[in-house]
Amino acid sequence: MHLLWIIRGGLVIILFALIFISGYFLKNRKKYEKLMENTIANILLVITYNILCYSIVGIPHDTNFIQVPLFLKNPFVVSWYNYSGIILFAVGLFFMIITVLKRKVLGGQDTKGKLLTEGIYSFCRHPIYLGIVLVSLSIPLKFINIDGILCFPFILTANLIEAKFEENFDLKIRFKEEYSLYKKRTKIFGPLWLWIILLIILLLPLIISIIK
């Protein structure tokens, strides 16, 4: 087995282990309230989580494992994914910055007992995770890293699980009916058109190459 994929696999395991540990503390928020509200602990958790996500998709492509298809060397395709990666990175970073400014806290810290539903939270229920997902997609696109793109579904799944843990173990319990109503009108990771755009970004160069 190739070393780079062994490293990726190890990082994926660590990422999911971290998510399930985080879920445990969320489920037992009252018992571990001091830890959950500790700023330093939350900063370290957020940094570690982000590093893991971006490392998994950012480790260089192993050319000995999968050869880069010829169409991905086409100047148009290279430019398309290059600029798409830059735009997605900027959008993802925007989501994360705006969310932190809105929350005014990090990680699992309580937002003063208030359910956030306005502003960026009217676009999607978990904008911080959507931002991480977009940045994680932007990295392999920018550098046309096939291995990174293949690993992207792990990042998407990880963030979906983390978001669901927050909902099931924390938000639904504390906000009950209020959260139920919010969930009905707001999608977990944004509206359908956003994901259609992402599919177009991913597939359009391939479709054009096939037609040509």
Protein Blocks (a to p, Z undefined) as FASTA:
>chain_A
ZZklmmmmmmmmmmmmmmmmmmmmmmmmmmmmmmmmmmklmmmmmmmmmmmmmmmmmpcc
dfklpccdfklmgmklmmmmmmmmmmmmmmmmmmmmmmmmmnopghjbcehhiacfehjl
lmpmblmlmmmmmmmmmmmmmnopaklmmmmmmmmmmmmmmmmmmmmmmmmmmnmmmmmm
mmmmpcfkopfklmmmmmmmmmmmmmmmmmZZ
